[in-house]
Amino acid sequence: MTASLSGKVAVITGGSRNIGKAVAAEMIARGAKVVIGDLLEAEGQKTVEEFNAKAGTKVAAFIKTNVVLYEDNIALFKFAESEFGGVDIAFLNAGIGSNANTIFMPLDNEVDDRMLDVNTMGVIKGTKVAVLHMAKRGGGVIVNTASVASFLTSPSVSIYTASKYAVAGWTRSFSLLPQVCNVRVNAVCPYWVETDLAHDLSNRAHGGDPFEKVVQNSPRTKVETVVEAVLTLVEDEKRNCETLLALPNDVIRPQEPVQTYPEILGENAATLFQEYAQESIEFYKKSLAEAMKAYGI
């Protein structure tokens, strides 16, 4: 194994187990230091202790983190700076799958809001904080955990699908960011992986939901395939705004976005959008400077 991430520092949300833990282990194997942010405090501490014991030195740290809250995201990234000197990589992986079949469930604000708060707003808030710290560092890369459900729908996981569609759309919105602050944003999009979240989606579905049979009899994506996809997005500096599928049978391939519709383009569209991009880069550089000043870095 080459030390391709030597000197790099990674923040990983939802990193105490499953995909997050596997990605953390691989990043450490490639030379990175990792900071895990997770609500699962006991598991997170245990995971970090395992990593440090195996390495024989401090390669990992943990801080309890609720990704729904800006204050926790801020604390996570500041903690990473204090522990290891900065942040180069963010794997925004925290997510939930319970109560995904929501259409006829009770009209409960807390239940319905939580899926979007964790899966979508956690990524949005984490991205915004990460960009400020990476801009300070001179650049970096963010990988969000989306899903095959970002592109394929099912009636039985409607709100989960909505939450992951949003992550894909958010990820694809940063085509200019490398030119603004040398930060790339991508997303990994796994199919069913044998994790706690997959069990949540199947076993906690609305009582008697036939979807459970579909989940139980569907092929699985290996955790190792997801890890490989994440590391590809991290290490390949040409990749930005990419949604990379991690599929069964060790298949990894990009899900291409829909191209623009001819009907919405005017006669001078090419010139208009070229000017828009150039002007936006300068606009966002000024906005970034103001945001960093307001943030205190």
Secondary structure, 3 states (H helix, E strand, C coil): CCCCCCCCEEEEECCCCHHHHHHHHHHHHCCCEEEEEECCHHHHHHHHHHHHHHHCCCCEEEEECCCCCHHHHHHHHHHHHHHHCCCCEEEECCCCCCCCCCCCCCCCHHHHHHHHHHHHHHHHHHHHHHHHHHHHHCCEEEEEECCHHHCCCCHHHHHHHHHHHHHHHHHCCCCCHHHHHCEEEEEEEECCECCHHHHHHHHCCCCCCCHHHHHHCCCCECHHHHHHHHHHHHHCCCCCCCEEEEECCCEEEECCCCCCCHHHCCCCHHHHHHHHHHHHHHHHHHHHHHHHHHHCC
